Amino acid sequence: MQKTDNHARDLMRFLDRSVVNFFAADTVRRRLEEEGFTRLDPKESWDIEPGGRYYMTKNDSAIFAFVAGDDGPDSGFKIISAHSDSPCFRVKPHCEMVCEGGVVKLNTEVYGGPILYTWFDRPLSLAGRVILRGEDPLNPVSRLIRFDRPLLTIPHLAIHFNRAVNDGNPLSKQKDMLPVIALDHSASDDKNIILTLISDELGVEKDEILDYDLSLYDTTPACRVGLHGEFITSGRLDDLSMVHAAMTALLDSDNMSMTRVMAIFDNEETGSGTKQGAASPVLDHILRRVNTALGGNEETYMRAIAKSFMISADNAHALHPNYPEKQDPTNHPIPGNGPAIKINANCKYMTDADSAAVFRTICERAGVPYQYFVNHSDVAGGSTLGNILTSQIDLRGVDMGAAIWAMHSVRETASVADHDYIIRAFTEFYNC
């Protein structure tokens, strides 16, 4: 129980620090460096020693770490993949919009597929990445930025102006979802609030700021709820709970035979089609370079891939107590009953009988319960990292995740026990 509580506390700290994708990758980076991992530069040659700990970042929002195996370049890879991004709102360029009376709202764009209603009337702020002018025009300076104080809110229209709001109310992403940032700004000479905020926060001149990637986030901290504190509620549980579990297992495991890999991609919520996404060759390139640095060649790399296995870790839909009819009649995971193995007949997931059996055996060896998730046959399911990655690398693997409620809400809910179960299963996988 004490270890379960420790994992829950560490997860909540991780979630509170990882308010957007850039900060998720940076929080992992800081933890890896504390544990003795060495940063690799993709522009330089890699000197890798068996047993060595290394990591690499991509575009500041994806991070890949590995512990090099002792058994030679063809020994294979044990891979756990997850993603750093969650649905949110991104700030557009030239975003300030002055309304009647001087009220200022920001022009934003929806990222991914959030549950829009959940973002209303909350204390929101901004975080992300700022690009500053550098000496080399091809290599500007990147700085992370986070405003810890609440800066914005998206006010809902009062029920008095829309009596049918509780009967269903279609929302316009361009009209209804724009956040308010200032009141009575009409008399100010400063018409660019965002550049001023960035300049003051980073201590740089405005003309040094070339561009930015800023997103909204809910400032409400993660917390435990339930009669016995059995649930965690927070933003970004999908998929940062799996990122945290993979990182924890990588640090806790100690088997040095095969190379242990953690691959945290970005942009899964928008299809993974970026240089830092799972549809890119970034992981294949990393594994090839590891193989070469350990003395291998194309033949040893192909043998290593044939021996490898990947866990694609992305959360699943828990049986909702108010909507049991939405789930498959016999394959609906319940919070607290262990990780869910995800299966789809139309191959939206990479799981097959072989890989499901592998993960089931890992859970049994770890003393962890497991369950299955299959979509209701009348409901189309989404895809995730597993099959996207197999278009780049010929890997065996399984799709799985924690069973959570309110996926893509500004706050999701997961089981404390499940997070501990998954860390134990991931650690067993790395150690087996």
N, C-alpha and C positions, 0 to 999 in steps of 0.2 A: 504493500500500500504506500509506503514512504517513497519508493522509487516511482510509482505511478504519479504521486503528487508532485515530485520533483520534475518529472517530464512535463506535467501540465503547467507548472509555473514557468519552466524554461520556454515552453511553446508560447505562452502568453507574452513573455518578454520579447520573444522573437517576432511575434505578430505586431506588437506595439512599435517596434523599431522598423519593421519592414512595411512602411505605409504605402509604397508604390514599388513597381518592379525594380527600379534602380537601387532603392534602399534594401530590397530583399537580397539582391546580389551582393551589395556591399556588406550587409550584416553577415552573410555567409563568409565572405572574404575575410572579414575581421576575425571571425571564429577560427577559420582555417589557419590564419597566420599566428594566432595565439597557440595553436596546436602544432606549430613547426612546419607548416606547408610553405613551399617555395613558389613564388610566382614565376610563370614562364611567359616569355614574350613571343608571340607568334611570328614576329619579324626577325627573330634571332634563332640560331641553332640551339637545339635542346640537348643538354647534358643530363642524362637520367641514369640514376643508379638503382639496382634492385633494392627494394625496401624503402626507397625514397618517397617523400610526400610532395606532391606538386599540384598546382592549380593554374587555370587560365581563364580570363574573362573575355567576353565578346560584346562590344558595343555598350559596355557598362551595365547591361541588364541581364546577361546570361553568364553562368559560371560553371566551370567543369573542373572537377578535382579527381585525383587518382593516387593510389598507393601502388607503386610498381611491384609486380610479382617477382619472386625469386626463382621460379621454375623455367625461365627462358622465354624467348619472344613468342613461342607458339603455345604457351600454356593457356591462353584464353583470357577473357574479360568477364567479370561479374559487374553488371551495370544496373543502377537504379536511376531512372529518369523522372523528372517532374518539371513544373514550369513556374516562373516567377510572377507572371502577370495575372491580374484579376479584372473583371469588368469595372469600368469607372467612367469618368468624364475627363477628356483632355482639353486643355485650353488652346483655342485657335490663335493664330497671329492677329495683331490689331484687334484685340479682344474687348476693349472697353466700349460699352454701349451706354450713353447717357440718356436717361429717360426724363419724363416730366418731373420738375421739381429738383433736378440734379441728382436723382438716384442713379447709381451706376451698377450695371450688371455686366457679367462677362459672357462673351460668346464662346460656347464650348461645343465639343463634338463627342458623341457617345462612342466609347471604346468597348468592343465586345458586346455582350448581351446582358446588361444588368436588369434587375427588376426595378423599373424606374420609380415606382411609388415609394420604395423604401428609402429613397434619397431625399424626400421632402422633409423640411423643418428640422434639420439636424445641424449641429455645429461642424462645419466643414473647413478644411484648410487646403493648402497647396504644397506639393512636393515634386521633385523630379531632378532634372539635369539642366544645367545652363552651359552654353558654349561661349567661351570668351576668345577674343582675338589673341593669337600667338605669333611668334616670330616666323613660323613656317605656315603659309596659307593652306597647305595640305594637312596640317596637323594642329588644329586649334586646341585650346585648353578646355578640358571638361571638368566642371565642378558640380557636385551634388548640392541640392538646396532643399531645405524643409522648414516650413513655417509652423512652429509648434503651437502657436495660439490660433484659436478659431478665427477665420477671416471671412467666411462666406456662409450663406444659407440659401436654400432653394425654397421659397415660401409657397405653400399650397394655397390655392384659391379657396376662400371660405365657403362652407357648405350653403350659406345663404345665397350665394351667387350661382350655385349648381346643386340644386336639391336632389338630383339623381346621381350624385357622385358615388354613392355606395351601391348603386345598381350597375356600375361599370362606366368607366370614363376613359375613352381613348386619349392618349397623350401625344402631343407633338414634341419631338426631341428638340426642335429648333425654337419653339415658343414657350412650352410649359416648363422646361428643365434648365433654364438659365439661372445661375446663382447670382445673388446680390452681394456686392462687396462694399459699397459706400453709400452714404446719405449726404445730400446737400453738397455735392462736389462741383456744382456749376460755377462757383466763383473762383475756383482754384486755377492757377496758371499751369499746373501739372495735369496734363490730359492723359498721361501714360502711367497709370497706377502700377501696372505689373513691372515695368522697367525700374520704376522708383523703388518698389519693394525689393527687387533683386539686387539693385545697386546698394541699397542700405544693408541688406542682409549679408552680402558677400564682401562689402567694403571695396567695390570697384566702381569706376566711372561708367556712366551709361554707354558711352561710345565704345567701351570694351566688350559690351554684350552683343554677340552676333545672333544668337537664337536660343531657344529653350524648348525642352520637353517637360511640360508641367501638367500634373493631374490633380484632381480633387480627391481628398480622402476624408473619411469620418474620423474626427478627433476622439471619439469615445473609446476608452481603452477596452481591451479584451477582459473578460471576467468569467467566473464560474457561476452557474445557476443550477437550480434543482434543490430538492429537499435535502440531499446529501452532497450537493456540489458536483453532481455526476455529469454535468454538461459544461462545455466551453462555448461561449457565444462571442463572436468577433467578426470583423470584416476579414476577407481574404483567406479564410480557412481553405477554400478552394483556390489555389492549390498549395498554399504555404505550409499547411500542416504536413503535407507529404515532403516538401522541401526540408522542413525541420526534422522529420523522421529519418530521411535519407542521410542528412548531415550527421545526426546523432549516431546512427548506426555505423557510418564510415569511421567516425572517431572512436567508437566503442569496440569495433571489431579488430582482430589481430591476426587473421590467417594471411600468411605471406606468400602462398603458392601462386594463385592467379592474381592478375591485376584487378584491384577493386576500383570501380569508377562511379562517380556521382555526376550526372549530367542535368543541369538545371537550365532549360531553354526559356526563351521569352516568346511572346506573341502566339501562344497556343489558343487564346481566346479569339483570335482573328484568323486562324487557319494555319499558323506556323510558317507562312511563306515569306520569311525574312532571313537575312544572313545570320541572325541569332536564333532562328526558329528551327524546329525539328525537321522541317522539309529541306533545310540546307545541308550541305555536306560537312558542316563544322565538326560533328562528332566523328565521322569517318576520317577526316583529316587528322584529328587529335589521336585517334587510335593507331593510325598508320605511323604517325611520328613517334609515338611511344614504342611501337614494334621495331621501327628502324633504330631508335636510340638504344634499344636493348640488344641490338645486334642482329635483328631479323631482316627479312626481305619479303617480297610479294608472296612467296610460297608460305613462309611462316605466318604471315598475316592472315592468309586465307585459312590456314589450319587453326589459328587462334580464334577467328570468327566462328568457325564450325564448332568449336568447343564452348563458345560463350553463351550466356543467358542474360536476358534483360527483364527487369521488373519495371513496367510503365505504371507509375504511381499517380493516379488522378482520381479524385473523389467520386463517390457513387451516391445515388439518391436513396435515402433511407425511407422506409415505410412511414408515411405520414398518418398520424392517428386520426386526422379529420378527413383524409382522402384515400382510404385503402384501395378504392376501386381504380386508382390511377396506376397501380403497380401490377406486375405479373402475379397471378394467383399463387404460385408455388416458389418463386425465386425473388423474394423481396427482403433485402437486408434490414436489420433492426439495430438501432444504436446500442452499443455495448456488447454486441455479439461477435465482434472480431472483424478483421478485414474482409472486404467483399471481392470475390473473383468475378470479373466482368466478362460476360459472354454475349456475342451477337451473331446470329446465323448469317447475316449479310456482311460479315467481316468488318464491322465498324471498329471492333477491337481485335488485337492480335492473338487473343487467347484461343487455344484449341485444347483438345483433351490431353495432349501431351504436356503442354505448358501449365494447364490447370493442375494436373497431377503433380508436377514439380513443385508448384507453390503450395499445394495442399500438404505435401510431405514436409516442406520447410516449416509450415505452421505447426504440424504435428510434432516435429523435432523441437520446436521452440516452446511447446506447451501452450499454443495459442489457438483459440477457436477460429473458425473461418465460416464464411457463408457465400452465397452466390447472388449476383445481380444479373437479371435478364429483363429487357424491356417488355412491357405490355405489348402484345402483338399489334395493337391498334395505334401505338404511339411510336413515332420515329425517334430513334436515339441519336445522340451526337457521337462524333469520333473524338479520339484523343491522340496522344503522342505515339503509341505503339505502332500502329499501321503506317503512320506517316514516316517514322524512322526506318521501317523495313523497306521503304522505297529507296533508301540510301545504303542500308547495310543489311545483309542477309542474316538476320538474327532470329534465334528462338526467343520467345518471351511471352509474358503474361500481362494483361491489363488488370489492375486492381485499384482499390481505394478505400478510404473510410466512408462509412454510410453517414451522410449529413442531411440536415433539413435546410430548406430555403436556399438552395444553391443559386448563386448569383444575386442574392440579396445583399444590401449594404452590410448586413450582419447575418452570418450563418451560424448553425448550431451543430456541434459534434459531441461525441461521447469521450470523456476523459479516459475511460478504460480502453477504448479502441485505439487511442493514440499510443498508449503504452504497449498494447498488443502488436501494433504495427512496427514500432521500434524494435521489439523483441524478434519479430519475424525477419525484418531487414537485417538485423545483426546476425541472426542465424544464417541467412542467405550468404552474407559476406564471409562468414566463418566456415561454411560447410565445404 
